[in-house]
Amino acid sequence: MIEFHDVNKWYGKYHALVNINAKVARGEVVVVCGPSGSGKSTLIRTLNRLEPIQSGRIRVNGQDIHDKNLDVNAFRSSIGFVFQQFNLFPHLSVLENCTLAPMHLRGLSAKQAREQAMALLERVGLAFKADAMPDALSGGQQQRVAIARALAMEPPLMLFDEPTSALDPEMVGEVLLVMRDLARDGMTMVCVSHEMGFAHEVADRVFFMDAGSILETATPDDFFNRPQHPRAQQFLSDIRTPFARAI
């Protein structure tokens, strides 16, 4: 589903991504973790060209995403992206947030878009908030709406960039629950997350990053119990106490 080949990115003189080589299989859930500033969010944002790269190649679903003939808007519409800060349209209701793109980009009728949106809002437990405005929702509810909105485009791939980092601790669980359900349904997912309990329970593989490089790729069992890279060992040692509480 995803292939990184010798991907490099700089911000000026800062080498943000260093010779990234990795693959994500269809239906796989990968959690990208590591210390702050390690390149996690930059990595995931290259996947729908929110961040350009300076060298290398990225393929998504068989398509070179930097091909000069690529329709970037059409490509982006096929990837669900859930941000840290929700990014809902504040002037549109919950239902309107979830029907706008399917009507304009997928050509659904208003009736079709509404039926689909209500089904997705039901799935994330928020059908009763369909007519509410975003500012009337809690952070956890806004993020669940953001997930429903992304799913409304029926993407084969979902990207999550630290989706719980802006939430109060008591709201984190409701978002992770929705993400767990998506994983169990076989959705291909790449998640940048500090939620180690979620990674341990849901991920098929964990990518550990530091200083712009993927230093370790492993199953959750191997990563959390038998980390190989010294930097991964140090990272897990530093978070051991909160991690123990999380799982």
N, C-alpha and C positions, 0 to 999 in steps of 0.2 A: 504493500500500500504506500509506503514511504521509503525513499532511499536518499541518504546523504552521501555524496562522494567528494571527499577532499574539500569540504566547505570551509571557507575562511571569510571573516568579516572584521573590518577595522572601523573604529570611530576615531578619525584622525590617526594618531600614532598608537592608539590603544587597540591591541589585538583582542577583539571580543569573542570570536569563535576561531578555534585553532584546529585546522585539519580534521574536521568532523567527518567521521565515517560511521554510519549506523543504518539499520533497517528496522521498520515496523511492519509486521505482517497484518493482513486483513483480519479484522476481528480481535486484534490484540489490544490490551490495555497496558500502556507504558506510563510510568510515573517518573518524571525527571526531578531529581532532588539535588541538593547541594547548598553550600553557604551562599549568603547574599553576595551579588556581584559575580557569580560564577559563570553567567552566560545563559542561564535557564530560559528566561523570558525572551532573550534575543533569539535563541534557538527556535522556540516555538513560533515566534513572530515571522521568522523567515519562511515558514511553511505556507503562508498565504500572501507572501510578498509585502507584508507590512514593514519588513526590514529588508533592504537589498543586501546582497552578498557581493564580495569583490572577486572571489574565485571559487571554482568547484561547480558542482551540479546537484540539484535537488529534483527528484522525480516524485510525483504524487499520483497514485493510480495510473502509473505508466507514462504520465505526461511530464516532460521537462518543463518545469514551471517558469523558466526564463527563456523559453522558445520565443523568438521574435513574432511569431504568428499567434501566440496565445492571447485569447480574449480575457484580460485580467479580471474584469468585472464578472464575467460568466464563471470563471474559475473560482473566484472568491465566494460566489453565491453557492458553490457546491461544498463549501467547508463551513461547518459550524464553529464559531469562535466565541467563547465566554470569557469576558474580561474580569479583572479585579473589581472594577468600579461599576459593574452592571450595564452602564451605557444605554439604558432604556430611553426612549423618546419621552421627555417629561410632559409634553403637551398632548400625548395620546393616551387613551385608556389602556389597560392591560390587554384587552381583546384586540384593540387597534394595533398595538405593538406587535401582536402575533399574526395579524392578517395582512399588514402592509406589504411586506416583501413577497409572500406567496401570490398576492393579487397582481403586483406590478412586474415581478420577475418570473414567476412560474405560470402566470396567465390563469390562475384560478378565479372563478366567479366569487362574488361576495358571499354567496351562500356556502360554496365549497370551502372557502377560506375560514369562514366562521365555524363550520362544523369541525374542520380539522383543528382549529385553534382551541375550541372548547374541549375536544378530546385530549389534546396535549396539556391543557391547563388542568384537566381532571387527573391526568397522569402525574403531574407534579403537585397535586393536592390544592390547586388554587382556582378551580372553576367558579367558586363562589365570589372571587375577587375580579371577575371578568370586566366589570364596569368601573372598577376603581382606577384612580390615577396613581402613577408610580410613587408620588410623594406621600400617599396614604398607606404605603406598605412598609413593613419592616425590611431591613437589609436582606435577611434570609429569603423573604418572599420576593423581593426584587430580583435576587439572583436566580430563584427558581423560575420566575417569568422569563428572565434572560435565556435560560436553558430551553424553555418551551419555545421561545421565539426562534432560537437557533435550529431547533428540531423541525420547525414548521417548513424549512426549506428542504427537508428530507435529505440531509447530507450523508454521504457515506463515511465521513470522518468528522470527529468532534475534537476541538482543541480547547483546553482549559488553562488559562494563565493565572495561577494562584487564585482560584475562584472563591476561596474562603478567607483570604487575608484581610479583607476590609470588613469582616463581620465580627460582631460580638461573639464571644465563645459559645453562648447558648444557642446561637443561630447556625453554627457551623454544621451541626449534626443533620439538620433538615436538608441542607444542600448536598452533603455527602451521601445521604440516603438516596436521593434522586440519581446521583452519579453511579452509585452501586447498582441501581436497577438498570441503568443504561448498559453498564458493563456486563451484567448477567444476560441482557438481551443480545449480546454479541456486537455492540457498536465498537468500531475502531476508535480508540481514544488515546490522545497524548495529553497528559496532565502535568503541569508544573505545580508542585505542591509541597508545602511543609508538613502536611498531615501524614505523619509516618504510620499511624494506625491504619489509615485508608490505603496507603501503599502496601502495607503488609498484608492486608485482607483482600484487596481487589486487583492489584497489578499482576499481570503476567510476567513483566520484567521491570526492573528499575535501572534507569540510567543515572549514574552519579557524576556530577560535573564539578569542576573547580578550575578557575583561571582560564575559562573558555574551552576546556577540553572535556570530553567524556572519558573519565579515568577508569570507570568500571561499569560493566553491563552484566546483570545477574538476575536470577529469580529472586523474589522477595526472601525466600528462606535462606538462600546462599548469601544475599547481601546483608541481611540483618544478623545472621548467625555466624557467617564465615566470610566477612569482607576480606578481599585480597590486597587492595591498594592501601598503603599506609595512610593516605589522606582520608580515604573512606573510613578506615578504622578510627582515626582521630575524630572525624565528624560524628560517628555513631557514639563514641565515648562521650563526647560533649553533650549529646542530647539524650543519653541513656535514661536519666530519671524521668523527664517528661514523656519519653517514648514508652516507658514501662507503664505509665498511667494511661497513655492513649490506647494501648492494646489490652 
